[in-house]
């Protein structure tokens, strides 16, 4: 069994912030900022593509509830949401990172070096797949 499944089943200790029918939310042990949480589905999957829509909607709803709490608890004017799926899912269990963004918190995205194409051809490739 995986660590996050153990947390979802209450077999492993975590600092739980919220729990719904399909999700459990707990403090990240390596936070970007104070209040950084992980929202996980109680179902074991490693990609959002394998989650039923009901779970996805619930995770988004919990995210919004957490973000509203950040506005009050931290006076946060912004927030961050991150998710890595598939082979980039470091724990093998889908999870959403949600954290408050604070003035001058020093958090930054680090992009890989090198040129990336931004063109009509790229947009067309994606449109063709989405509308095809």
N, C-alpha and C positions, 0 to 999 in steps of 0.2 A: 504494500500500500504506500501511497505517496504522502509526504509531509502535509500537504494542503488537504488531502482527504482526511488525514488524522485530525487536523484542526476542525474541519467541517463536521466530523463525527464526534467532536469533543473528547477525542482520545489523546490529544496533544494540547498543551497549554498555549494560549495566545491571549493577547490583550484585546478582547472582542469589544468592538464599538457598536455594531449593529448586526442583527440577524433577521432574515426574512424567510419565506417558504423555500426559496431556491438559492439564497446567497448567505454568505457570512463575511463580515467586514472586520478587519483587525489591524492594529498598528504594525507598520513595517518595522522590522528590527534594525534596518539600515536606512533611516529616513533621509529624504532630500531636505525636508523641513519638519519641524515639530508638527504632529498631526497627520503625517503621511500615512495613508492606509492602503491596504490591499483588499479589494473586493473579489471574492472567488465564488464560482458556482459550486453548489453542493454535488454536482455531477462532475465526474472526472473526464475532462477533455483538454486537449492542448491547443485548440484553435477555436476561434469564434465561429468558424464555419460549421463546427460540429455541435454548437449549442442551439437548442430550440429557441425560436423567436421569443417565447415567454421569458426565458432566462435573460436574453439580451436586453429586453425592455426593462426587466427588473433591475439589472445591473446599472443601466442608465438612470433609472429612477433613484436608486440608492446613491449613485454619484451625485446627482442633483441635490439630494438631501444633505449629503456630506458637505458639498460646496456651500450650501446655504449656512450650514453650521460654521464653516470657516469665516464667513463674513462677520459673524457675531463673536465667535471665540477669539479669533486672531485679528479682526478688523482687516481681513485680507481683501485686497482689491482685485485679486486675480487667483488663478489656480492652474494646476497642471494635471493632465490626464495622459497616461502612457500605457501601452499594451504591446507586448511582443508575442507573436503567435507562431505556431508550427515549430520548426526546428530552432527558432530563436526564443522559444519559451523555456527559460532557464530551469524551471522547476518541473516541467512536464505537465503542469496543470494550469489552465487558463487563469489569468489574474489581471485585474485592472489596478493600476497605480493611480491614486488621487491624492494630491497634496496642495496645501495652500502656497501661493506665491506671495512673498513679502517684499517690500521695497528693499533693494540692495541685498537680496538674499544670496547672490553669487551663483545661483543655479543657471546653467546654460546647456543648450543642446550642442553636442559635438558632432559635426557632419564629417564623413570621410572626405579626404582630399580628392581633387580631380574634377573634371568637367562632367556635368550631367546634362543630357539633352532636354531642353524645354522647347517644344515646337508643335506646330499644327499636326505633324505626323504622329507624335506621341499622343496628343489629344484624340486624334482620329482612331488610332489603334484601340484605345480604351473605349471610346464611344461605340465602335463597331462591336466590341465584345458585350458591352452593357445593353445595347439596343438590338443585338442580333439574336 
